[in-house]
Amino acid sequence: MTTIDLLNSTAPVRAFHLTTHLKSGYSVALLEQGLAHKTIKGWAWILHDRDETTDNLHCVFWCERDPGLETLSKWFLLPPTQFDRIRRGKAGIAACLKYLLHDDEDSLAAGKARYAPSDLHAVPGWDWQKFLREMALKEALSGNSRQKSRGLAQQVASGEMSVRKALGRGARSESQLRRLRAMYLAQQDPISTRIAYYVYGEDYYAVQALSKGLAEALAGGRSNVFEFISTFDLYDGESVVHVSIDDPLDLREPFGDDRERARAFVALSPIRTLIETRYGPSQLLHEHVVIAGCYSPDYFQDRLATLIAGWEIHGQRDGSFVEAYLPIILAVNADELAVQVNQGVLGEGTFTQYRSLGTFRMNLRNVIEQSRGLSEDERFAIESAAMRQNLAPALEARQAIIDATTVASSDGESARAEIEQLLEEAGQRIAD
């Protein structure tokens, strides 16, 4: 297969955008017949069929010379009016690709149905997603001759560095960096497991202190925790999301009517789900979400079911549905911490059942109050030690979930060894 490197090609580019309707009697077979002409050097097409009364077939293709609209009409068996010349060459092709996916600003503003990268069909040998990333990087670096900024932007685009680190090292143009970062995150594979923790209690101070401490412990530091307030615009690929919320229905604004995004936010086994940001489509790749609230788990789960499933009748839930998305529940007060793990997730029962890991002494507030008269360094060391001790039961619950959701063979070896053995046995004669 020949690799197509459109970005670095020095050949002339004459690009076109074809639009037609399948209901008019046209077909994908006729489109592919037209694209088979040797004059056409590359192409990508998509069927827009997710909006009502829509069956638009869109195709972007390019040649090294302009064959003329009348010739294109003969190749594709369509009127010349079905073709538009794309201006600005490669930049125009990139803009058209974004439109095909409805990732352009106008389509997003109009609320048009979004399309996944897998919905787009491209000429073999052309990595069009890499082409879009490189074009975005080229745009971000245009007019910027500082070698340091160029290098930092390239590291953000390739996922080697977060926007926060790049800005801390002197990079310019935050908006361009965030566009590059969002594009990188959107094209990554989803993580395999996401664990949600619900931390609740009447003592707001204790709940906030423990939930934020848990988030930082899971992330390995505060810098890798995304504090969700109202949007994901500044999400930078952090591994832990912390959110303080009493009613899950308050998440309707950032998630809109897209229940799949709300589900992916807490899903134990997330699928690829893009989110909207003002810097373009992105994707949540957090491994943990720590939710701090004040209401009972039953009330919170009922409201979460309403958000995700759209059930209008309060309390009407499956019983094996929402609990799976809250594997760990931590009940907090000034003196005690009670830890529960969902038995359905552990594979020990149903999703309506929780197993208690015990009730533990919770003296974090007292330690913090008693340490106020100490120096800042002493206070920080003491509070950190107290937080680690108080969080130990929660981290034990986390490990129980990880152990239960990690595929392993009976003798403790990884699943890969079992798979390799199965492949070796495949095709072997077992009977004459």
Summary of the structure (lengths in Angstrom):
residues: 432
radius of gyration: 26.6
end to end distance: 41.2
largest distance: 85.5
contacts: 1256
relative contact order: 0.08
helix: 44%
strand: 19%
